[in-house]
Structure formats: C-alpha cells, structure tokens
Amino acid sequence: MNISYYGLWRLMSERQLSQKALERECCIHPNTFTKMRNGQPVSMDVIMRLCEYFECDFSDLISRYAPVETLDASRWILERRADALKGAIRDAVREYMENNSLSIRDVHDMTGLAVNTIKSVLREGRVSSMTAMKLNKLGAGYVELSNRHLLEEYRKSREEGESMNCVQRRKVSKPHTVDVSYSEWSNMSYREKEKIEQKADIIRILPHPAKVISRREYMTVLSKVPAGKVTRYNDIIEYFKKKYKAERVEILEDEFVTAPEWANVPWWREISTNGMIQDRPLCGCSYDKQIAKLTSEGHRIVPCGAKNKSRKVENYRNYLFDFGIV
C-alpha cells in the first residue's frame, strides 16, 4: 500500500503556507517532509500535530491506494544481461583454470587479484568492473573463452526477454478503481471496507462537494476584524459554512492579494490555529511585520515550540473575534 498526502498539500495551498512556515509552527523536521513527498509513512506524532494545527481528521490529510504491480520487461532484460555477464566471466575463469591446470594462487600471481576475490568469482559470480579488467591479464585464451560464454548467455537472455514481453502484453490490464464518498466510507463497517479493499486496486475517497468562496469575499470578511482582535483561518471557514450551510468550503484563488485595493486588509490579525505567528510573504505580511503590528495593537508575543523558536499571541483565545455579530 502507498500513501498520498494530497490533502496536506491542498490545505497548505489554500492557506498559502510554505513548507518552512509549517515546519516552524508544527516543529517538523525537513526530512519528514521529504518522506511525505516521496509517499513514505511518517510517525503518528507528526500526523497528530498536523491534524491539531489544521483542526481536521486523518482522512483530510492522508489517503491510501494500492498501486498495480506490473512486470517491466525491459528492466528485467537489463538485469538478466548483467547476471549473464557475471556468469559468463565465472564460467570462463573456471574453464581456463581447468584447461591450463591453474590454481587460485596462480591466478592471483598473474592478475594481482586478492585470493578472496577470485574465490567469490568462482563460487558466487561476484564480478566488479575492476575485477573483469584485471582478469583480462590471463591472456588471449581467457578473453576468447569469456567472449564465447558471453554470447551464449546473451542469446539466452534475449530469447527469455522476448517471451516475457509476450506474457506481459497478455496479463497487464487496467487497475480496478473504486470511488467512495467520504460520508459513505465513514459509515461503512470494517467488513464492508475489507471487501472493497480485496476487490479494488485503487480506492479513492471523494470529499463532500465544496462551496467555493471567492478570495474577494474572504478578504472582505477578514477586513471586518477590528484592532485588538485576532482571528484564524478555520474561524473564517466556519463562518462561511454556517452562512451557506455547507459541509466543506474552499477559497478560490481568483484575486491578487497584493493589489492596491487590498492594501488595508489586516492580514496580521489572522494567526494560526494555535495562535502562532505566520510567515505570509504572498500577502505582503512577513513574520516580523506581523509581530510588530500585533504588538502595536496591544498583544503580547511570547516564544513557543519545542525550542522556543516560534512565536505566538499570549492568551490568543481571549482576543478571538466573534463572527456571529457580522
């Protein structure tokens, strides 16, 4: 099973969060983000911190899918030819030593190879490029034997590769994909989910249809937050959910937030879910600028995080703006 973090990338894009900002606010190491971009599993502690930050569930961040495993005939042929080359050298060395009554010590004296290296060639066929070059010092007789064995092994690998291509064309088919809505998947029992997992190659969990909100409407609501108050992205989303009675809300990126008409939008009054300061260069509101603006409006900024590298508004819940009066 592979893991997809598409939900996390979507949330970061919606909130215009950079990777560095999320690393600082959630205390996540950059290597963890590298794992997630490669579809690798991460610790549950990281997922819990992200869920707490975005105030969402696991399924909003990650999803699972079963990739279709197909046989790559071209790659198989290359690997088979590499094995054929090693086997040809091993058989050529054995035959040359038998024809000339040579011992391992004699081969060592003639080529300069270590005794253990020669033993590994004869027993396991372990041959590096440097070993193959040094074995050519055995003379023209050995080179002729190695070429003959190599041609035989190459012919075998070519015939097997052609047969593998035929088998692949017959067996490979399109993956069976099952689409399930989020509400249906949440209400399914464990056995019902197991039946779908056994039949499907890929399971796609579709979220609720979202109510699309223009960036202009979002900025208009944010402009109503007065001085001395702060708000959070999730608070604004909840306001739109109640207003339009929608399960999900998505903000449409249809406006340039740096346009002159939005120069007076108080971006600095929007803090993170846990009250942390956000670095939002796309909005013209940098990390230091937000701290300076909030401090001038009477808020106290205190250090937070694992090593006190991040900053947050002290007692930010006391200053949250109530959108119920809008």
VENKA-V371149 format. One record per backbone hydrogen bond with DSSP energy under -1.0 kcal/mol. NH is the residue of the N-H (numbers start at 1). CO is the residue of the C=O. Records with the same first field share a line. If there is no record, write none. Layout:
# VENKA-V371149
NH: CO / CO
This chain:
# VENKA-V371149
2: 65
4: 63
8: 61
9: 5
10: 6
11: 7
12: 8
13: 9
14: 10
15: 11
17: 12
22: 18
23: 19
24: 20
25: 21
26: 22
28: 23
32: 29
33: 29
34: 30
35: 31
36: 32
37: 33
38: 34
39: 36
40: 35
47: 43
48: 44
49: 45
50: 46
51: 47
52: 48
53: 49
54: 50
55: 51
56: 51
60: 57
61: 58
62: 58
63: 4
65: 2
76: 72
77: 73
78: 74
79: 75
80: 76
81: 77
82: 78
83: 79
84: 80
85: 81
86: 82
87: 83
88: 84
89: 85
90: 86
91: 87
92: 88
93: 89
94: 90
95: 91
96: 92
97: 93
98: 94
99: 95
100: 96
102: 97
107: 103
108: 104
109: 105
110: 106
111: 107
112: 108
118: 114
119: 115
120: 116
121: 117
122: 118
123: 119
124: 120
126: 120
132: 128
133: 129
134: 130
135: 131
137: 134
138: 135
139: 136
143: 139
144: 140
145: 141
146: 142
147: 143
148: 144
149: 145
150: 146
151: 147
152: 148
153: 149
154: 150
155: 151
156: 152
157: 153
158: 154
159: 155
160: 156
161: 157
162: 158
163: 159
164: 160
165: 161
166: 162
167: 163
168: 164
169: 165
170: 166
171: 167
172: 168
178: 202
180: 204
182: 206
185: 181
186: 182
187: 183
193: 189
194: 190
195: 191
196: 192
197: 193
198: 194
199: 195
200: 196
201: 176
202: 176
204: 178
206: 180
211: 248
213: 250
218: 214
219: 215
220: 216
221: 217
222: 218
223: 219
224: 221
225: 222
229: 226
230: 319
231: 269
236: 232
237: 233
238: 234
239: 235
240: 236
241: 237
242: 238
243: 239
244: 240
245: 241
246: 241
250: 211
252: 213
254: 252
259: 256
262: 259
263: 260
265: 262
267: 265
269: 266
270: 267
271: 231
272: 276
275: 272
277: 311
280: 285
283: 280
284: 281
285: 280
290: 286
291: 287
292: 288
293: 289
294: 290
295: 291
296: 292
297: 293
298: 295
299: 294
302: 312
304: 310
310: 304
312: 302
313: 275
314: 300
316: 313
318: 315
319: 316
321: 230
325: 322
326: 323
